[in-house]
Amino acid sequence: MNILVFGGTFSPPHLGHQLMVEQVLLAGLAQQLWLLPVGQHSFAKLAPYRQERLAMLELLRHDITQAHPALADKIKVNTYELDRDEESQTYRTLSALSAAHPEHHFGFLIGSDNLAAFDQWHHHQELLAQFPVLVYPRTGFPLQPLLPGMTVLTQLPQLQVSSTLVRQAIQQGAELQGLLSAAMIDFLQQHEYMYQ
């Protein structure tokens, strides 16, 4: 089975993440997509609340499958990185998943905002040599530098929503509609302490 891994802080998952998952699966670019919340992130601060982060990913999954019931069995949440007390590194994770599931072929999904710093990722050359990397276009982030092993998904609609926009809106008490689903907004209102 061809499995696309989509890693991120998902703190919180937003409508941009939802669009990426929906579009990739509806376009038939993978048979399954595994949402992979990072445990300890190299570059970003994230909410440390494990159960809440998993609950938010389940909400994301629910929102997608409500709109597209055929995708229900195609979206999984994988806790490999959350289960380890070490800095998350994509190459190490993909290698471990590949070894644990030799029957599957793994690829990795990133947004074009990751391209500028991709050469700072641990073992990025080995990652590209062993695992296909699909690049989802994001408004305001050029599709460069592209490295061998990357495929740009130019046929899919560009992302307009980012985690930075969401966190800024939360901190400023601004309107979240258009950034998060109604269910995600309700969840954040019930778990206000996560973003103070």
Steps between C-alpha positions, in 0.01 A plus 500: 500500500621852421484708817564871521615626839400854593695621800456819693439664832124517423467742787223549401406325174342759269307521175824506303596162643150376419530620141836327456373166627178513299662606175787251513268208569229609257766532230604140565858591592502249786291206614524619859620815673647477851484812715818506707509751788858584594617428851791740552536744211838630379374842386168583664324526832189289536235416754634219722155360572517154342137397545367836384720496190378150412141606564546793259632265231199275549279808456684579177451144383130517591450830315657353187303175508175687563557685173650200318378169651704298249817627668413355842734201470772698326598733788689372804666670796844358580659572839852374426668832579276584796589165657872580507690725738733636234515774243287413199696446180312420182758272343535291814122476534440400138778241521344353816151493349635338185683234703190432713273480194707353215180425308440875450674770297533832681521856376491833681278806448621854567377850424711728283576708812738219601717527189723788612628310806474145368878470469518548880296186564701212645615263223293685240699352211444144621133580553461621141694203365280245678155660532305710247417846633184668371494880524163669543499861370432769758418862414793730567763226502684442173549149370875513552751372560372171361731207557520165316237269647240776548178519300295820499123456507428789266165353396353549851355825643748711696489529877385834640491410871811451714572400858659842555178676397299277731726555802502877440120506482472298821745727684321813379152364574412542131239316296594136433236416240668445167810372680361211706196276477207568733583183697863609542394846618271340758782274615741790545243699693460205737880463538589867521805441719686335209556834324547753781 
